[in-house]
Structure formats: structure tokens, C-alpha cells
Amino acid sequence: MYNVSFPGLGLNFKVERVAFSIGDFNVYWYGILIGAGFLLALVFAMKNLKRYNIHPEEFTDCVFAGLICGIIGARLYYVAFRWEDYSQNLFEIFNIHNGGLAIYGGIIGGLGAACIVAKRKKMNIPGMLDIGAMGFLIGQGIGRWGNFINQEAFGTPTDLPWGMVSENTDNIAVHPCFFYESVWCILGFFVLFILSLKWRKFDGQSFILYLIWYGFERMIVEGLRTDSLYTPFFGLRVSQILSGILVIVGIVLLIINLRKSKDHSVEHNEY
């Protein structure tokens, strides 16, 4: 149990990692929150598949493959940049019970597997990516509260009113980075969803906007965190580098596709 407080806001909480136990098996709040985020994202997706001409059964196959490969990708990504912690005990790689998952690895693994399945089934891949992007924002927005329960993914010391204090922060007020990302992702979901209804110019648009939206936030917030994964050279934060690349790539893709969409509209009107 952790005693968590936000002195500047006058808030105090007692946080227990274990939600309940079945015999000797513990069910953690972290897993429950991740599961809740996944289910809400799935419900949202199933209600919006028709807008993107995607068949529910085919999409379910993509989700199943993405879920499995997403977990594998999240673990392998983390292990790759913390190899010194696992090189002497390879069996520890399979022990994810104590944590050690990286969101970017999960996104890469999950999307990669989903796209492979979608291609084999000749689905609308850009449309599937649009739905997946908004689903990611739902899942990340809710799942980040698992970091609060575990008292992890926080940042450097701060004097801001919402500084968080607990045993894990050595009783020093720190940036609640999990909260920053949760709010940004939930806000991003509503922004992307509204834009998909009011300003959808091409399939794949929401996914590209997701790259820009999430990448921009992660590039900044990652600089505040104290548990970042680093490159083996120059001591750079992996997520900051990747986030910066995603923002740049996203902006370029958005400009290219908007121009194509505009040109297509002009040609259609002339015809």
C-alpha cells in the first residue's frame, strides 16, 4: 500500500496495488485498468466499423493478433533497452508479472500484426488504423492510471501545486507524468473523433493525427520522467527520439495526403 498525496491540492489517498485475490493468485488494479481501457476501445471500434467499411469479424481477427503481438512487442522493446538486467538470466524475460512493458513496443507490435492480418484479408488498412488510433487513445488514457496505482512513471521534483508525494517518490513532490499523459490522450480521443466526423478528408487521417498528437506530448513529458529507456549511445531517451520522428513523419504525411485529397477534389469538380 502507498500513501499518496497532492499537498498543494489538499488531496490524500491510500493506494493498494492488489484489487482482490483468488487463493494465492493476486489480481492487480494495473491489469484491471489496462483491461478496462482495452474493452472500452473495442466497444468504440465495433460501433464505428461501418463508417470505414470494415467487417466486424475481420476486425476482431486483427484485434486478437494485435493484442498478442502487442504484449510481446511491449516486452521485447523494454528488454532490448534494459538488456543488462536480463542478459544473465534470460528466463526473467518471461516474467512480466513484475512489470517491464513499453507502450511504444506494444503499439509497434500490435499495429504490425493487425496490418498483416488486414492485408491478408484485403481490408481497408488506413481505415483500420484510424479506428485503432482512437482506440489507443482510449486505452492509454485509462491505462495510465495503472501507473498511479503502482506509483511509477512519475517525473522529476516540482514546486507546482499538483506535485505528487509518496513513498516511491522519497516523499518529494514530483511531476505526475501518468496524469499528464492520461489527460492528453483522453482529450486527443475527443479531438480526433470530432475531426473524423467533421473534417475527414481521407482514410488514415486520424492515425496520422494520432502520430502527431501523441508524439508531441510524449516528446515533452518523457523529458520529465525518471524511468526512461536510453539509447546505448549518447545517453539519449529512446521515447523522445521516436516521438520526435513520429511528429515529423506525421506532419509530412498529413501535408502530402491533404494535397492529394485537394487535387482529387479539383479533378472531380472539373470532370
C-alpha positions in Angstrom: 0.0 0.0 0.0 1.2 3.5 -0.8 0.3 6.8 0.9 -0.1 9.2 -1.9 -0.8 12.9 -1.5 -1.0 16.1 -3.5 -0.1 18.7 -0.8 -0.8 21.7 -3.0 -4.3 20.4 -3.7 -5.0 19.1 -0.2 -5.6 15.6 -1.5 -4.6 12.3 0.2 -5.1 8.7 -0.9 -4.2 5.2 0.2 -3.4 3.1 -2.8 -3.4 -0.7 -2.8 -1.9 -2.5 -5.9 -3.9 -5.7 -5.3 -7.6 -5.4 -6.2 -8.5 -8.9 -4.9 -7.1 -12.3 -4.5 -8.3 -15.8 -5.6 -6.4 -18.2 -3.4 -2.7 -17.4 -3.8 -3.4 -15.6 -7.1 -3.5 -11.8 -6.9 -5.4 -9.6 -9.3 -3.8 -6.2 -9.7 -5.5 -2.9 -10.4 -3.0 -2.3 -13.1 -4.3 -5.3 -15.1 -7.9 -4.3 -14.4 -7.4 -0.8 -15.7 -5.5 -2.0 -18.8 -8.3 -4.5 -19.5 -11.0 -1.8 -19.0 -9.2 0.5 -21.4 -8.9 -2.3 -24.0 -12.6 -3.2 -23.7 -13.8 0.4 -24.0 -11.6 0.9 -27.0 -13.1 -2.3 -28.5 -16.6 -1.2 -27.9 -15.9 2.1 -29.5 -14.3 0.4 -32.5 -17.2 -2.0 -33.1 -19.7 0.8 -33.1 -17.7 2.7 -35.8 -16.6 0.0 -38.1 -19.4 0.7 -40.6 -18.1 4.2 -41.2 -14.9 2.7 -42.5 -16.4 -0.2 -44.4 -14.8 -2.8 -42.1 -16.4 -6.2 -41.3 -16.7 -6.9 -37.5 -15.4 -10.5 -37.8 -12.3 -9.4 -39.8 -11.6 -6.6 -37.4 -11.8 -9.0 -34.4 -9.2 -11.1 -36.1 -6.9 -8.1 -36.3 -7.6 -7.2 -32.7 -6.8 -10.7 -31.5 -3.5 -10.8 -33.4 -2.7 -7.2 -32.3 -3.3 -8.0 -28.6 -1.0 -10.9 -28.5 1.8 -9.3 -30.6 1.3 -6.0 -28.7 2.1 -7.6 -25.4 5.1 -9.4 -26.9 6.3 -6.2 -28.6 5.9 -4.2 -25.4 8.1 -6.7 -23.5 10.8 -7.1 -26.2 11.1 -3.3 -26.6 11.6 -2.9 -22.9 14.1 -5.8 -22.6 16.1 -4.6 -25.6 16.9 -1.3 -23.9 17.4 -2.9 -20.5 19.4 -5.8 -21.7 21.9 -5.6 -18.9 19.0 -6.5 -16.5 18.2 -9.7 -18.4 21.4 -10.9 -20.1 22.5 -13.0 -17.1 19.0 -14.5 -16.5 17.2 -15.0 -19.8 14.2 -16.7 -18.1 13.5 -13.4 -16.4 12.4 -12.0 -19.8 9.2 -14.1 -19.5 8.4 -12.7 -16.0 6.2 -9.8 -16.9 4.3 -10.1 -13.5 6.7 -7.5 -12.0 6.3 -5.0 -14.9 8.6 -4.1 -17.7 6.3 -3.2 -20.7 6.9 -0.3 -23.0 4.0 1.4 -24.7 5.8 2.1 -28.0 6.8 -1.5 -28.3 3.2 -2.5 -27.7 2.0 -0.1 -30.4 4.6 -1.3 -32.9 3.9 -5.0 -32.3 0.1 -4.6 -32.2 -0.2 -2.5 -35.3 2.3 -4.6 -37.2 0.4 -7.8 -36.6 -3.0 -6.2 -37.2 -1.8 -4.8 -40.5 -0.5 -8.2 -41.7 -3.9 -9.8 -40.9 -5.7 -6.9 -42.5 -3.6 -7.2 -45.7 -4.3 -10.9 -46.0 -8.0 -10.3 -45.7 -7.8 -7.4 -48.1 -9.3 -4.9 -45.6 -9.3 -1.1 -45.6 -6.0 -0.8 -43.7 -5.9 3.0 -43.5 -9.4 2.9 -42.1 -8.5 0.2 -39.6 -5.5 2.3 -38.5 -7.9 5.3 -37.9 -10.1 3.2 -35.6 -7.0 1.7 -33.9 -5.5 5.2 -33.3 -8.6 6.4 -31.5 -8.8 3.1 -29.6 -5.2 3.6 -28.5 -6.0 7.0 -27.0 -8.9 5.5 -25.0 -6.7 2.6 -23.8 -3.8 4.8 -22.9 -5.9 7.4 -21.2 -7.4 4.8 -18.9 -4.4 2.5 -18.6 -2.1 5.3 -17.4 -3.9 5.3 -14.1 -2.4 1.9 -13.5 0.9 3.8 -13.2 -0.7 5.8 -10.4 -1.7 2.7 -8.6 1.8 1.3 -8.9 3.4 4.7 -8.2 5.6 4.6 -11.2 6.1 6.7 -14.4 6.4 9.9 -12.4 8.8 12.7 -13.1 11.4 15.0 -11.5 10.8 17.2 -8.5 8.4 20.1 -8.9 7.0 23.1 -7.0 3.8 23.1 -9.0 0.5 22.8 -6.9 -0.2 19.3 -8.3 3.1 17.8 -7.3 2.6 14.2 -6.1 4.2 12.7 -3.0 4.5 9.1 -1.9 7.0 6.5 -0.5 8.1 5.8 -4.1 9.0 9.4 -4.7 11.0 9.5 -1.5 8.4 11.8 -0.1 9.4 14.5 -2.5 6.8 16.3 -4.7 7.2 15.2 -8.3 5.5 15.6 -11.7 2.6 13.1 -12.0 3.5 12.2 -15.6 0.9 9.5 -15.8 -1.7 12.2 -15.2 -0.3 14.4 -17.9 -0.4 11.6 -20.5 -3.9 10.4 -19.4 -5.5 13.8 -19.8 -3.7 14.4 -23.1 -4.8 11.0 -24.5 -8.5 11.4 -23.4 -8.5 14.9 -24.9 -6.9 13.6 -28.0 -9.6 11.0 -28.4 -12.3 13.6 -28.5 -10.4 15.9 -30.8 -9.7 13.1 -33.3 -13.2 11.7 -33.1 -14.8 15.1 -33.8 -12.4 15.8 -36.6 -13.2 12.4 -38.1 -16.9 13.4 -38.2 -16.4 17.0 -39.3 -13.2 17.1 -41.3 -12.4 13.7 -42.7 -10.6 14.1 -46.0 -9.0 10.6 -46.4 -8.7 7.2 -44.7 -5.7 7.1 -42.5 -6.1 10.8 -41.4 -6.9 10.0 -37.7 -3.9 7.7 -37.5 -1.6 10.4 -38.8 -3.1 12.9 -36.4 -2.5 10.4 -33.6 1.2 10.2 -34.5 1.5 14.0 -34.3 -0.8 14.4 -31.2 0.7 11.6 -29.1 4.3 12.1 -30.3 4.3 15.8 -29.4 3.1 15.1 -25.8 5.4 12.1 -25.3 8.4 14.0 -26.6 7.8 16.7 -23.8 6.6 14.5 -20.9 9.3 11.9 -21.4 11.9 14.6 -20.6 10.4 14.9 -17.2 10.3 11.2 -16.3 12.9 9.4 -14.2 12.5 5.9 -15.5 13.2 6.5 -19.2 14.8 3.9 -21.5 18.0 5.2 -23.0 19.9 4.5 -26.2 23.3 2.7 -25.8 24.9 5.8 -27.4 24.9 9.4 -26.4 22.6 8.7 -23.5 19.5 9.9 -25.3 16.0 8.9 -24.3 14.6 6.4 -26.7 11.0 7.6 -26.5 11.9 11.2 -27.1 13.8 10.3 -30.2 11.0 8.1 -31.5 8.3 10.7 -30.6 10.2 13.4 -32.5 10.4 11.2 -35.5 6.7 10.4 -35.4 5.8 14.0 -35.2 7.9 14.9 -38.2 6.7 11.9 -40.2 3.1 12.6 -39.3 3.3 16.2 -40.4 4.8 15.2 -43.7 2.2 12.5 -44.3 -0.6 14.9 -43.4 0.6 17.5 -45.9 1.1 15.0 -48.7 -2.3 13.4 -48.2 -4.2 16.7 -47.8 -2.7 17.8 -51.1 -3.7 14.6 -52.8 -7.2 14.9 -51.4 -7.4 18.5 -52.6 -6.1 17.6 -56.1 -8.6 14.7 -56.3 -11.4 17.1 -55.4 -10.4 19.6 -58.0 -10.1 16.9 -60.7 -13.6 15.6 -59.8 -15.1 19.0 -59.9 -13.5 19.7 -63.3 -14.9 16.4 -64.6 
